[in-house]
Amino acid sequence: MSPEMLKYSRIMRIVVLLFFIGYLLWQGTGLTYFFAAVCALFLAATCYQLWQSRD
């Protein structure tokens, strides 16, 4: 996969994770807070990958 495509797929992953975290927090139960925290870890990892692959 080309580096440009990897960059765009990571950006799309960030957008989806942000939307999903917002939805889980809006639901507001204990279990959804846990899954939102797990998604936040994936978000941090994706942001780190995107930051490391910058030009």
Contact map, one row per residue, 1 for C-alpha under 8 A:
1110110000000000000000000000000000000000000000000000000
1111110000000000000000000000000000000000000000000000000
1111111000000000000000000000000000000000000000000000000
0111111100000000000000000000000000000000000000000000000
1111111110000000000000000000000000000000000000000000000
1111111111000000000000000000000000000000000000000000000
0011111111100000000000000000000000000000000000000100100
0001111111110000000000000000000000000000000000000000000
0000111111111000000000000000000000000000000000000000000
0000011111111100000000000000000000000000000001100100000
0000001111111110000000000000000000000000000000000100000
0000000111111111000000000000000000000000000000000000000
0000000011111111100000000000000000000000000001000000000
0000000001111111110000000000000000000000001001100000000
0000000000111111111000000000000000000000000000000000000
0000000000011111111100000000000000000000000000000000000
0000000000001111111110000000000000000011011000000000000
0000000000000111111111000000000000000000001000000000000
0000000000000011111111100000000000000000000000000000000
0000000000000001111111110000000000010010000000000000000
0000000000000000111111111000000000010011000000000000000
0000000000000000011111111100000000000000000000000000000
0000000000000000001111111110000000000000000000000000000
0000000000000000000111111111000110110000000000000000000
0000000000000000000011111111100110010000000000000000000
0000000000000000000001111111000000000000000000000000000
0000000000000000000000111111100100000000000000000000000
0000000000000000000000011111110110000000000000000000000
0000000000000000000000001011111110000000000000000000000
0000000000000000000000000001111111000000000000000000000
0000000000000000000000000000111111100000000000000000000
0000000000000000000000011011111111110000000000000000000
0000000000000000000000011001111111111000000000000000000
0000000000000000000000000000011111111100000000000000000
0000000000000000000000010000001111111110000000000000000
0000000000000000000110011000000111111111000000000000000
0000000000000000000000000000000011111111100000000000000
0000000000000000000000000000000001111111110000000000000
0000000000000000100110000000000000111111111000000000000
0000000000000000100010000000000000011111111100000000000
0000000000000000000000000000000000001111111110000000000
0000000000000000100000000000000000000111111111000000000
0000000000000100110000000000000000000011111111100000000
0000000000000000000000000000000000000001111111110000000
0000000000000000000000000000000000000000111111111000000
0000000001001100000000000000000000000000011111111100000
0000000001000100000000000000000000000000001111111110000
0000000000000000000000000000000000000000000111111111000
0000000000000000000000000000000000000000000011111111100
0000001001100000000000000000000000000000000001111111110
0000000000000000000000000000000000000000000000111111110
0000000000000000000000000000000000000000000000011111110
0000001000000000000000000000000000000000000000001111111
0000000000000000000000000000000000000000000000000111111
0000000000000000000000000000000000000000000000000000111
